[in-house]
Amino acid sequence: MSVFAPTLGALWKQLEGYGIDPDPVFRKAGIDPETMFDAGARVPIENQQAVRDLAFELSGDPQFGLRAYEYLRPAHLGALGFAWLASATLREAFHRISRYARVIQENLLVETHEEDGLFWVRVDPRVKEDDWRTREDSALAALIRFCRVIAGEDLSPARVRFRQVEPANTSFHYELFRSPIEFGREHTEMAFERRDVDKRLLGSNDELANLNEHIVVKYLAHSERQDIVNQAKAAIIDGLASGSVTEKSVAESLFTTPRNLHRKLMKEETSFKHLLTEIRQELARQYIQDRSKTLTEISYLLGFSEVSSFSRAFKNWTGMPPSAARQA
């Protein structure tokens, strides 16, 4: 299991904020600081936890996790962070983080749901860690920090819930979140008023958001190439980009035969046709929001020879033709 290396940039800056030289701390944890500047690099989660533990110990700050708020930036998430910055609404931004959370950490779960008139965002790293409180603090600090970057510093959640027991001093919690806080709950989550998550954001840019989301999709396909399914996905994405993708071309790019590829995918309970449809659906959802692209361009980008073929496929996927989806 691994984490996106550039996210460690926030921890580096936080250590500097305490007057601590981050370089020996990172190296002691087995992390080469240069990896933070590699947009495709990942770090084993054991090393990330080790450097976090060392940093917490050296800081001597019981509010270490919450103070990450001062150093976290969406840009630390790479293309996913830039897609967040360009999102039209907080709801759209949360849905992006939810879909692609595994870019940040492979087991990270970010879920959204609506209850009691509120929009809830739940975070669960799904990793075993001794210092759960610090991780939980930093997770919710990151969430509210990212929200205020695009929605304004005046934004406050309607409610915040922690799994940890209530600490002796909660003043900084209330100062940071500016909302009712509950401790000892079943989940780590935060709720927002619907009017706040659906408000159009002034800095939004659909084209930039979709462009960066496309980068995320491609990054995931290539970074998860250890199994045949993701190898095939990566090859399909590359094939679509070049204008030609068939089961034979994908098999050849993976140095195998179509029959062998078919057999391997069958073992994973999938097929070339299913993967191609899945990727086309994901990219179509992005492209259709980009009004600079005509339906003809989108058809060719997705490997359809005719607009009518794309339109029929899109209607089967979504229940509406692409022109109606674009208007919506």
N, C-alpha and C positions, 0 to 999 in steps of 0.2 A: 504494500500500500504506500502511496506517495502523495505529496502535496505540490502545488504549483510554486516553483522556486521564487519567482518575483514577489510573492506575498510576504516573504521574509524581510523585505525592505522596510516594512513598517516596524518590525522588531528591532532591526538595526538602528533606525532613527530613534526609537524609544530608549535604547541603551545609551545612545549619545546624549539624549535628554537627561539621563541620570548622571552624566559625566563619566560613563564607563566606555572604554575602548571595545567596540564590538568584535574586532578582528580576532583576537585570541579566544573569545567566547565561542564564536562560530566554529573556529578551527578545532577547538576542544570537543565540540559536539560532532565533529566529522563533516563539517560543511565548508566547502570552498566558497568564500564570499563572491567570487566571480560568477557563480551560478545564478545569483540574483539578477544579473543583467542579461541572462539568456532567456529570451521569450518562450523558448520551448523546453526549458529544463525543468526537471522534477527532482524532489528530494525525498528520500525514504522518510516515512512518518516518524520512525523511531529517532532519527536525527533531528527532525523538527521539534519533537517533544523534548529531546535532550537540551537543545539550545534554549527552548522556552523555560525549562526548569532551571537552567543555569542563570538565565537572565532574571527570573523571578527571585532566586536566592540572592544574587548580587545586588539587586535593587533594594531589598529589604522593605519593599512597599506592599502593604496588604491590599492596596487598591490597584495593583499592577495590571490586572486584566481590564478594568474599566478605563484606566489611563491610556490604553491603546487608542482610545477615541481620538486623542490629539494627533496621532501619527498615521492613522489609517486613511488611505485614499482609494477610490475606485480604480485608479490607474494601476494599483498593485495587482489587480486581477487581469491585466493584459487586455486582450480584445473583449473579453466578457465585461470588464470594467468600463471600457469605452462604449459598449453597447448599452450598459446601464446609464451612463451619462447622457446618451442621446435618446433615451426612451421617452415616449410621449406622455406617459403617466406613471405614477408609482406602481399601480397595478401591473402595467406592462413590464416594468422593471423587475418586480418581484417574480413574475412568471418566467422571465428570462433566467434569473438566478436559480429558480426552482428547476427548470429544465436542464441547466448546464452546471449544476453545483459540483458535479464530479470533476470539473476542470480544477476547482480549488482544492478539493480533497476527494479521493476516489469513493469513499463511503459517506461523504457528507450528504445529508438529507435536508432539503429545504422544502417545506410544504405550505400551501396556502388554503384557507377555507373561510367561509363566512358563517358567523354565528352571532345571535343576539344583536343583529344590525351592525356588526363590526367585521372588518377584514383582518383575519389573523394570519400571522407568519410564524411558522414553527421551525426551529433549528435543532438538528441532532447530528453530531459528528460521527456517531456510532463507532467510537473507538474507546478502548479501555484506558483510563488515565487516572493516576492517583490524585492529581490536583484538578478535580473536576471544576471547582469554583472558578479558578483562573481562566480556564477555557470557556466556561459559560459566560463569564463577565465579558471577555473579549469578543465573543460571538455576538452578543446583543449590543455591545458598544459599537462594533463594526456596522451592524444593521442600521442603527439610528444615525450613525455618522454618514453612511452612504446616502441615506434618505435626505438628510439635511443639506448635503452637497447639491442635490438636484431640486429639492423642494423648498429650501430656505431654512435658516437657523431657527425660525419661530415654530417649526413643526414639532409637535409633541405627540407621542403615541397615546391612545386612549387608555391602554392598560399594558403592564409588563409582568410576566410571570417567570420566576426562577425555580429550578428544581432544588437548589441548595437551601439549607436551613438559613433562617434570617441571621445575618452577622450582627455583632454587637453594635457596630456603627454603620448606619445606612444613609448617613447624610449625603455622601457623595453619589449614591444611587439616585436619590431624589433630585439632587442638583443636576445630574447628567440627563436623566430621562424626563423630568418635569411631568410626572404622571403617577397615578396610583400603581403601587408595586405589591405583588404577592410573592411570598417565599414558600418553599416546601410543596410546590405544585408538581403535577405529574410530568409536565413538559416545559421546555424552554421556549417561550413564545412571546410575541408582541402583537398588540391589536391597534388598528387605526380606524378612524372614522371613514366611512365610504366616500364622503365628499373630499377627503384629503387624498385618497388613493386614486380617485378618478379625475382629479383636477388636471387640466392640461398644463404641462410644464413648459416654461418659456424657452428653455435651452434645448428643447427636443429637436431631433432631426431624424426623420424616418430612414432616409437614405443611409446615413452614417450608422444608425442602429442596425439596419439589415446587413450592411457591408461587414460590420464587425461580428455580427452573429454568424454570418457565413464563414468567417475565419475560425470561429469557435467550433463550428460543426466539422470543418476540415481538420482542425487541430485534434479534436477528439478521435476522429477516425484514424488518424495517423499515429497518435500517441498510444492507442490501444491495439496496436497491430499484433500483439502476442498471440491472438487466436485467429482462426480462419475467418470468422464472421467479420471482425474489424479489419482484417487484411482486405477482405472483399469489399467492404464499405469504402475504404480508402481508395481502392482501385476504381470503384464506380464513380466516386467524386472526381478523381483525376480524369476519368474517361468522359464524363459529362462536360468537364471544362474544355476538353479538346474536341468535343463535338461528336465523339463516337464511343459508344459503350455497348458491348454485347457480352454474353456469357463467355464466348470464345476469347474476346480481347482481354477480359478480366482474368480468365484462366492463364492466358499467355503471360500477362504481367506478373502473375504469381508463380510462373515457371511450372505450370501443371497443365493437365488436359481438362476440357470441359466436363468430361465424365468423372474425373477424379474430384474436381471442384464440387460438382453436384453431389457426389457421395459424401464428401466431408461436410457440406452444408446440411445435408439430410441428417447427419449424426447430431447436428446442433439444432435440429427441428426447425430449419428454415430453408430458404432457397434463393437463388440469384434473383428470380422474379420478385420475391417478397422484399429483399433488400433494396432492389432498384426502386420499387414503389415507395418504400419507407423513406428513402433519401429524397426522391422526387417530391413527396408530400411535404417534407420538412423545408426543402428549398423553395418550393412553390409558395408556401405560407410567407416566407420572407420576401420573395420577389414581388408578390402581388401587392405588397404594401409600398413598393418603390415605384412611384408614378413616373419616374424618368424612364422606366423600361416599358416598352409596348408589349402587348400580349404575344405578338410574333417573336420578339426577342426572348421572352420568357420561355416560349415553346422550344426554341432552338437551344437555349441554355440548359433545358431539362432533357434534351435529347429526343424531342418529338419532331417528326418531319413536317407536320402540319398543325396549324393553330386549332383546327377542329378536333384533332386527336387529343391535344392538351385540354381543350375545353371539356370534352367528354370525361376525360380522366379526372379533372378537377371537380366536376360536378359529382362524380361517383365518390370522391373523397370527402367532400364537404357538404353536399346536398344543394349547392348553388353554383351557377356558372361563374367563371373568374371575373367577368365584368360586374356582376352583382356583388361579389366579395370585395372588389376594389372600392365600390361605392360605399359599402358598409364600413 
